[in-house]
Structures are given as C-alpha cells and as structure tokens.
Amino acid sequence: MSPTDCEGRLRKLRAELDRRKVDALVVTHLPNVRYLCGFTGSAGVLLVARRPVFFTDGRYAEQAASQVQDARISIVRGGALPAVAATCAKLGLKRVAIESEHLTVVQLGALEQALGKGVKLVRMTGVVEALRAQKDAAEIELLRQAVQLSSRLFRPLLRSMRSGVAESAIAGKLEYMARKAGAERMSFETIVASGERSALPHGIASAQKLPAEGFVVLDYGVVLDGYCSDMTRTIHLGKASGEARMLYHAVLDAQLAAISVVRAGVTAGEVDRAARHELKRAKLDRYFTHSTGHGVGLEVHEVPRLAAGNDAVLQPGMVITIEPGVYVPGKCGIRIEDMVLVTERGYEVLTPVAKEWIELN
C-alpha cells in the first residue's frame, strides 16, 4: 500500500467532529477505515476519538500491526462493537457518532445496548466520504495508474469482438487480461451489453452472443492498490446505419459538452445539465435515464453525484466520471465514459482511450 497521510486525514475529521460537538465517530465502513488508518482487511472498526483506536480480531493482528497508522491497535474477542462501547465508557465519551448509512439495525441495537443510557448516539452520514471526495497527490497518481491499466486492455480486447462470441466470454477475456496485467480485481461486475441488450444501462455480461450487426457497450474498471478506474466505450459490429452513427455522435457531443464545463466552483448539477442540453437538442433527452457521473476513488461510486439539481460544488482534486448515454428500449444503447480530474483551472481527462467511431466488420 502506498504511503498515505492518515494523520492529516484524522486531523481534518476531528475538526469536523469538534464543529458538530461530537466526542468520537465509530467508523465501520471499511473503505473509510482504510482511508483513515490504512487497514485493508475485511474486519475492523476505527474509533476516531482524541486518540484513535482500531479494533480487530486475532486473524488480523499481524496485518494490523504492519498497516495501521496513527491509531492504537486493540485485538479483541467477541466482536468489535462491545469493545468500542467499553472504550467509550473508559474515555468518558458522552456524544458518539455513527456512520448511519453503513451500520445495520442489528449492529446499531448491539451498540446501543453496550453503551447504555449514559452515551448519546449521534447519527451522521457522509462525513468521511466528504473528505474522501478531494484526492491528494498520492491518490491521484494511484487513480492515474488504475486508469492507464484498464485503458491498455481496450484495443487488445477488440480482437475478440466478433459475431457469435458470448458476452460472458468477452468479459472473461477482459478480466483475465486485467489480472495478468496486475489488477487486484475488477471495480465492479463487467458490463458487456450487445444488440438490444445495449439498451440496458447496467447490462451485466450474459450468455447472449454478439450480433452480426449492432452496438456493444463495454463498461469496466480495475482496482489497483485499492483505487478504482471506470470507463465505457461503445463500438458497432457490422455495417452501421446512418441513424446508428447519429445516435453515437449525439452521445459523444453530450459527453464533450459536459466535460467542457468542468472546473472548480461549478456545481455537479451544471455538468449534468450540459450533457442533457445537448441530448435535448438532438431530441434524445428522454432516452438518457441516469445521472451524468459520479466520484471515483477507493470505491467506484463516490460523491459527488453529477445529477440534476445537485448543488454540490466541484473542488480541485475531485476525480469524477462523465458518462451520458442514450438507451432506446428494444433497439440499442450507447454510453461513453471518461474519468476526469477537476483542477484549479479546469479539468484533465485521465482516460487516454480515443472516442472515435469504431465499426468492426
């Protein structure tokens, strides 16, 4: 794992907790745990108090010792939450916050029972995610590397794209190449949607065979050193009609229009509006059925969400996707997606794969 400034991140979080008059935050969402203390395992809870404490079980004692930064390590039996409650009591904490969007009802009940009536649980949402939205230089470099790895797979994959090959076989080939190239895993279940299935925005690769003629949507990403990439390209198999070309270029125009307005100080909703405006000009806006993009980092879907009406302001260091699409039910779909870095003066497109029309015959 690359060096991270856990101390600085914890300091920012504690300042936010102080502002909200909260004594501590119980961090249970593992990507947030990793972000704040460096632990990459699958079981752990971080109590962010004046002196943070990381709780895990004996399976992860050695891993925690080598990874956890700027937090005391507590190896516990019988579950982390009872140990968290005991530590809160020992420290005399009175207002303890939880990540309410990540804690289950069962976990909440267990924590409330263990804490007793002397501690008030404060429900908080998105506080760590808000910090994660702006990437530091090390994170941006990791995201660049993940983008570059996934992008290198695209052209070689095209050699497998031919009529009669199953979508699942294309996904399998891609995922094998990704692993061979050094990816930890895929960012999400690979989308290969062809023919009429290309009209499914989340058309996970199926047993359907690629058609002799029609669009194929390829949406995939890789995880490298914990950080995700996400890209989509749409190609056409066989001879395309003039209408197919028109649809593709309308989506491309919408994507380029949205990218062109990205800069610090612009709202997420303004970026979304730019894409929809172009598709409305082409009388295709009713076929654009999802948001224009989202943040990317330790998770493939992070804040901000680039959606209509979202007044979240873009900040330097945010890494977002721009991915408008058109989906005509029972006919076809097209989506084009890049990852984009918000900079002080504008933007930088991180995805190096060209977006020209590709027709494979």
SVG drawing of the C-alpha trace seen along z (x, -y; Angstrom):
<svg xmlns="http://www.w3.org/2000/svg" viewBox="-38 -29 43 47">
<polyline fill="none" stroke="black" stroke-width="0.4" points="0.0,0.0 1.3,-3.4 2.1,-5.9 -0.9,-7.9 -1.3,-11.0 -3.5,-9.3 -2.5,-11.9 -3.7,-14.7 -7.0,-13.0 -7.7,-12.2 -6.9,-15.8 -9.5,-17.1 -12.1,-14.6 -11.6,-15.5 -12.0,-19.2 -15.3,-18.4 -16.4,-16.3 -15.5,-19.2 -17.6,-21.5 -20.5,-19.2 -19.9,-18.9 -19.3,-15.1 -16.7,-13.4 -16.0,-10.5 -17.0,-8.7 -17.4,-4.9 -16.1,-4.2 -17.5,-0.8 -17.4,-1.3 -14.2,0.5 -13.2,-2.0 -13.4,-4.7 -11.4,-2.7 -8.7,-2.2 -8.7,-5.9 -8.3,-7.0 -5.8,-4.4 -4.5,-2.3 -6.0,1.1 -7.0,3.1 -8.5,6.2 -12.1,7.3 -12.9,6.9 -12.2,3.8 -13.7,0.8 -12.0,-2.5 -13.0,-4.7 -11.9,-8.3 -11.6,-10.0 -8.8,-12.3 -6.6,-9.2 -8.0,-6.9 -8.3,-3.2 -8.5,-0.5 -10.3,2.7 -10.0,6.1 -9.7,9.8 -6.8,12.2 -6.9,13.1 -5.7,9.6 -3.2,9.0 -0.2,9.2 -1.8,7.3 -3.0,4.5 0.5,4.2 2.0,3.6 -0.7,1.4 -2.5,-0.7 -1.2,-4.2 -1.8,-6.9 -4.2,-4.7 -3.7,-2.3 -4.5,1.3 -6.8,3.4 -7.1,7.1 -10.5,8.2 -12.7,11.3 -16.4,11.4 -16.9,8.6 -15.5,5.1 -18.6,3.1 -18.7,4.3 -15.0,3.4 -15.8,0.0 -18.5,-0.6 -16.2,0.4 -13.5,-2.1 -16.1,-4.9 -17.1,-4.3 -13.4,-4.2 -12.8,-7.5 -15.9,-9.1 -17.3,-9.9 -20.9,-11.4 -21.7,-12.0 -20.6,-9.3 -21.4,-9.4 -22.1,-6.5 -22.0,-6.2 -25.7,-5.7 -25.8,-4.7 -23.3,-1.9 -24.4,-0.4 -27.1,2.3 -30.1,2.3 -28.6,5.3 -25.3,3.6 -27.0,0.4 -29.0,2.3 -26.0,4.1 -24.0,0.8 -26.9,-1.0 -27.2,1.8 -23.5,2.0 -23.1,-1.8 -26.1,-2.1 -28.1,-5.2 -25.1,-7.4 -24.0,-7.9 -25.9,-9.6 -25.5,-8.1 -25.5,-10.8 -26.4,-9.7 -24.1,-11.1 -24.0,-10.5 -21.2,-11.1 -18.7,-12.9 -15.7,-10.7 -16.9,-10.5 -16.9,-14.2 -13.2,-14.2 -12.5,-11.4 -14.1,-13.4 -10.9,-15.6 -8.0,-13.4 -4.4,-14.2 -1.5,-13.9 -0.8,-10.3 -4.4,-9.3 -4.5,-11.0 -1.3,-9.1 -2.9,-5.8 -6.1,-6.6 -4.0,-7.5 -2.3,-4.1 -5.6,-2.3 -7.0,-4.3 -3.9,-3.5 -4.0,0.2 -7.7,0.5 -7.2,-1.6 -4.4,0.6 -6.8,3.5 -9.3,1.9 -7.6,2.3 -6.4,5.9 -10.0,6.8 -11.3,5.6 -9.6,8.5 -12.1,10.8 -15.1,8.8 -16.9,10.8 -20.4,12.1 -21.2,15.3 -19.0,14.8 -20.8,14.8 -20.9,11.5 -19.6,13.5 -16.7,14.8 -15.7,11.2 -16.0,10.2 -13.9,13.3 -11.2,12.4 -11.1,8.8 -10.9,9.9 -8.2,12.4 -6.1,9.7 -6.7,7.3 -5.5,9.8 -2.5,10.7 -1.6,7.0 -1.6,6.6 -5.1,5.6 -6.2,6.7 -9.8,7.2 -12.4,5.5 -14.0,2.4 -17.5,3.8 -19.1,6.6 -18.1,6.1 -20.8,4.8 -20.9,6.3 -24.2,5.5 -24.8,6.1 -27.6,5.7 -31.0,5.0 -29.3,5.6 -27.2,2.5 -30.3,0.5 -29.8,1.8 -27.7,-0.8 -26.4,1.9 -26.4,4.9 -24.1,7.3 -22.4,9.7 -24.7,12.6 -24.7,15.8 -26.1,13.8 -23.9,14.0 -22.7,10.8 -24.9,10.0 -23.7,9.7 -24.8,6.1 -25.4,3.8 -23.8,1.8 -21.8,3.4 -21.4,1.4 -18.2,2.2 -18.2,0.7 -15.4,1.9 -12.8,0.9 -9.9,2.3 -8.7,1.9 -5.0,1.1 -3.6,0.6 -7.2,0.1 -8.2,-2.6 -10.7,-2.1 -11.0,-3.0 -14.2,-3.2 -14.6,-3.6 -17.1,-2.9 -16.7,-2.6 -19.4,-1.6 -18.4,0.0 -20.5,1.2 -20.4,4.6 -21.2,4.9 -22.3,2.2 -24.0,-0.7 -27.0,-2.7 -26.9,-6.5 -29.2,-6.6 -26.8,-4.5 -24.0,-6.9 -26.2,-9.9 -27.0,-8.4 -23.4,-7.7 -22.2,-11.2 -25.1,-12.8 -23.9,-11.0 -20.3,-12.0 -21.3,-15.6 -23.1,-15.4 -20.1,-13.9 -17.8,-16.5 -20.2,-19.3 -20.3,-18.1 -16.5,-17.8 -16.0,-21.3 -17.8,-22.9 -15.9,-21.0 -13.9,-23.3 -13.6,-24.2 -16.6,-26.2 -19.1,-24.6 -21.9,-22.6 -22.4,-18.9 -25.9,-19.8 -24.4,-22.2 -22.3,-19.4 -25.3,-17.2 -27.3,-20.0 -24.7,-20.5 -25.0,-16.9 -28.8,-16.9 -28.9,-20.2 -27.0,-18.5 -29.2,-15.5 -32.3,-17.7 -31.1,-19.5 -30.9,-16.1 -34.4,-15.2 -32.9,-12.3 -33.0,-13.6 -35.9,-11.2 -33.6,-8.3 -31.0,-9.5 -32.1,-7.8 -29.3,-8.1 -27.0,-10.8 -24.1,-12.1 -21.4,-10.8 -20.0,-10.3 -16.9,-10.5 -14.3,-7.6 -11.7,-6.6 -11.4,-3.8 -15.0,-2.9 -16.1,-3.1 -19.2,-5.2 -18.4,-8.1 -19.6,-11.7 -20.2,-13.9 -23.1,-12.5 -23.4,-14.5 -27.2,-14.7 -29.9,-17.2 -30.4,-19.7 -27.3,-18.7 -25.7,-21.9 -22.5,-20.2 -19.6,-22.3 -16.7,-20.7 -13.4,-21.2 -9.8,-20.8 -8.6,-17.2 -12.0,-15.6 -12.0,-12.8 -15.3,-12.2 -16.8,-10.3 -18.6,-11.9 -20.9,-9.2 -24.0,-10.3 -25.9,-7.7 -28.9,-7.1 -31.0,-3.9 -33.7,-3.2 -35.8,-0.3 -35.8,2.8 -33.4,1.3 -30.0,0.1 -27.9,-1.9 -24.8,-3.9 -22.7,-5.2 -19.3,-6.9 -17.4,-7.4 -14.1,-9.0 -12.6,-9.8 -11.9,-13.5 -9.7,-15.3 -11.0,-18.7 -8.1,-21.1 -7.6,-24.7 -8.0,-26.0 -10.4,-23.5 -10.1,-19.8 -7.8,-16.9 -9.3,-13.9 -7.5,-10.9 -8.8,-8.2 -6.5,-8.1 -8.6,-5.9 -9.9,-7.7 -13.6,-8.0 -13.7,-7.9 -16.4,-5.8 -15.3,-2.2 -17.0,0.2 -15.8,3.8 -16.7,5.8"/>
</svg>
